[in-house]
């Protein structure tokens, strides 16, 4: 596991010697549009090609820890995690951070609570207002399947048709059963 550097929770202005691309003096890149240090990335190993962007189906290995280095979760023993980037399936810090990565890249993401689990925390494991560190390796990225969206649209269409049929039956049962005999 990578040893994480203890970084201040607040007052990151001192770390931020603005360079190109929001790079800080500790080689972390500020990924936020506000350049406020709430989502930072440090590349450990370069990937290939271009950053993957949003709406990709990805496969990642990760280890999540608190700023003190205590690990709270890891995919290493159970296999890679697969999800679609930019579709709110993971925390915002992952959606933005992984979208900025290249396939094969290994990086550390530091997610302020606003980009992690916020004031709620998660599952009794992550306390409220926790800053989280993730070592992430992007193993693969492909176009995200739209089949999930297609299934939702098909279900909505089916519910709409059923609602019309039900309304017709309530309004004029004789006409309904004349049109749709159930014999």
N, C-alpha and C positions, 0 to 999 in steps of 0.2 A: 504494500500500500504506500502511496505517496505521502510524505509528511507535509501537512498543510502549514503555511505560515500564519501565525496569529496576526490578524489585521484588526485595526480599530473598527468598532461597530459604527461609530459616528465620527464626524470630523475627518472624513477622507480627503478633505481639500488639501491637506498637507502632503498626501501621497500623489496627488494628481498634478504632476508636472505635465501640463498639456503638451502632447506631441502630436504627431499625425495619427489619425484614427482613434483618438481618445486613449492612447496608451499612457499608462501610469508609470511612475518611477520603479515600481516593482514588477514590471513586465506584464501586468494585467491590462487587458483592453476593456474599456468601459463600453458596454453594449447598449446602454440606455440612450434614448434620443435627448434626454435632459442632461446627459453627461454628469450625473449626480453620484456615480459609483455604486448604485444599488444592484447592478448586475454586471459582474466582471468575469472575464475569461482570460486564462493563461494557457497558451498552447504548449503542450509537453512534447508532442510528436506531430509533425506536419502531415496532412493528408494529401490526397491527389485530386486534381481537377479544381473545380469551382465550389464555393459554398453551396450547399444543397438547397437553401431557401425553404419556403413553406410548402405545404401540401405534398409531402413525400412520406411514403411508408418507410420507416427506419427500423434498424435493429441496432441496439446499443448494449454495451456492458457498462455498468456504473457501480460506484461505491459512494454512498452518502454518509457524511459525517458532520458533526458539530464543529465550531471553531476550535474547540479544545482537542480535536482529533478523534473523539469517541465515535465509532461507526454505528449508525442506526439501521443501515440497509445496504445490501449488495446483491448484484445479480450473478456474481462469480460462481457461486455454488449451485444455482438453480437454472442457469442459462440466460441468454440475452433477453432483454425486454424489447417487444415490438409494439409500435404505435405510429399514428399519423401525426406529423409535425404540423402545428398551426390549426389544429382542430379541437383545442381545449380538452385533450385527453390526458394531459400532464400539466404540471405547474407552469406558469407563464415563463419563469426563468429557463425552463427546459425548451419550451416552444421557441423562444427567441435565441437562446444559446446554441441549441443544436442546429437551428436553421442557418447559423453563421459558420457551421463546421463543414469540413470536407470529408469525404469517405476516407477512412483510415486514420483520421485525426484523433489524437488523444489530448484532452484538455481538462483543466480545472475550471468549474463554474462556481462562483460565489454568489449566492442568491440572497438578497435582503428579504425580510419578511413580505414586502410588497410583491416580490417575484416568486415567493414560495407559498407557505400556508397561512400567512398573515396573522391576524389576531386570534384565529381559531385554533391553530395548531393542527395536528392530525393524529387520530387513532391512539391517543394516549402516549405515543412514542415521541412525537415532535411537539414541544411546548409552544404556547402562543408566542408570537413575535420572535421566532427563532431565525437567525441567519444560518443558512445551510451551505455546506461545501460539497461539491460532487466532482469526482474524477469520472469523466465520461469518455468512452471510446466508441466512435461511430463506425460500426462494422459494415453497414450496408444501407443504401437508400435507393428507392424506386418510386415511380409515380404512385401516388395513393389511389387506392381503388375507390371508385365512386359507388360501388355496389351497396354500401350501407345507406347512402343517400337515396339510391334508387329504390331500395326496399322500403324506406320510410315514405317516399312519395307514392309508391304502389299501395301501401297500407292506407295512407290518407285518402287516396282516390277510392279505394274499396269502402272505407267508412263513409265517404260522401255519397256514394251510390246507395249504400244501405240506408242512410238517413233519408234520402229522397224516396226510396221504396217504402220506408216506414211511414213517412209523412203522407204519401199517397194512400196507403192503407188506412191510416187514421181519418183522412179527409173523406174518402169514398171507398169503403170496403168492398162494395159490390163491383165497382169498376176495377179495383185492384185484383180481385180474384178472377174476374173475367179475363184480364190481361195475363195474369200469371197463375194459371191453374196448377194446383199441387196434387194432381191425381196421378 
